């Protein structure tokens, strides 16, 4: 498939003697540059609530069983929490959170650069992509582990590994990275099963038996994922059907994945926001869908890989359209799977009728490789642009670190109780501070917010002040209040919709009373997430 991309012999040998080639030297240089850029970002990265929330859950309880109970219903399977808790047992500091994320990304990058057969231009585009540069390396979430597990699978399969137990266990881990990865685990089994059939038809019982073992283990892994995720206690954020399910909406989601699901972000639709209206929107999204479909065509001479790539894309497109829209970190999971498929079949002997001859299929596969490179190029553009913007603006993900520094610099605040509206502004604080945090809507001390309709949904600024005064009276400790919405004297009556069915209402009288009862410490802004806020100290 597209030997035009081969810049050196895969073995790196000539005449029986090892030789240095671009294909052997450049990946090392690319990896070193990538590691330097990502490492520097990690040093200055400010964690935000979605990152710290996982660490707080992972450290919940005195035992592993307690932790499993704490994460049950959270919406994510166990693997990320196990990695965090296990690492924290060895290194009991909060910095294990970005440390584990970076370690996972480094392993994936090492496999890609030094184990994969992909040519160095493709490796370079992958490493420069937004997922590798930030989402799956600097951002400490449970999505980078999907990429790592897929690359382990690709490396094992590429080297001829077909042991059902080994592949099955890898797929069990993959299925417990995140819910989306269950689809990718199923797609890998589809690829492997198709490869077996195209190799031997129905005659190879030994390989079929290995496939069956892996399938059985994968089903168990998917069951473990489902048992961990459901039923969710975050009933205010359970997936909702985005559209009415009917034949037309189903067809549009399949035909136009870049326009009808989150895949548009992957296909570069967001790179031209000024054109996303009217006819321009239709054209840009149509081009995006062509790129997505076209990028699978490079696998057409290995039909099983092509079907797995196409099927997983369509399944995820339906998921994004009708169940949960997600964001770039979700649809980039499919890109990781696509890279793994190219990895496994790159310049390998072709199978099935599509690989027997030359002609149309060869031509089609070369066009597909071009689309694949274009898709990777789009990610690289986004990765470099976002890196440049981050350097230029210096805007952190959250103001939590700046607030923590302020508290540590003021002795009178070091034992203060923290409250906030919305409550989730408190979730990143345990990473930086030891101050107790009180969740007003749940009316409990804690560091993990439950987005449930059973909480206190409607609050007023007067309620916030009353909670602060009660906490100060019962504990004798200072109380610091974080508010996402600015409060000014004589402001008109307003009700803020904060998501999760939460509202905060403010009247002119409440605003006046609040400002009289508190001292504005500082305005903490801006942030690239919604974690900007004003900090107030309750007057003693």
Secondary structure, DSSP 8 states (H G I E B T S, - for coil): --GGG--S-TT-EETTEE---HHHHHHHHHHHHHHHHHHHHHHH----HHHHHHHHHHT-SSSHHHHHHHHTTSSS-SHHHHHHHHHHHHS-STTHHHHHHHHHHHHHHHHHHHT----HHHHHHHHHSHIIIIITTTS-STTHHHHHHHHHHHHHHHTT---HHHHHHHHHHHHTT-THHHHHHHHHHHHHHHHHHHHHTT--HHHHHHHHHHHHHHHHHHHHHHHHH-S-S-TTS----SS---HHHHHHHHH-HHHHSTHHHHTTGGGGGGG-SHHHHHHHHHHHHHHHHHHHGGGTTBHHHHHHHHHHHHHHHHHHHHT----HHHHHHHHHHHHHHHHHHTT---BSGGGSSSTHHHHHHHHHHHHHHHHHHHHHHHHHHHHHHHHHH---S-SHHHHHHHHHH-GGGTT-EEEEESGGGGTTHHHH----BEETTTTEE-SS----TTS--EEEHHHHHHHHHHHHHHH---EEEEESS---TT---EEEEEETTEEEEE-HHHHHHHHHHEEEEEEE---SSS--EEEEEE--
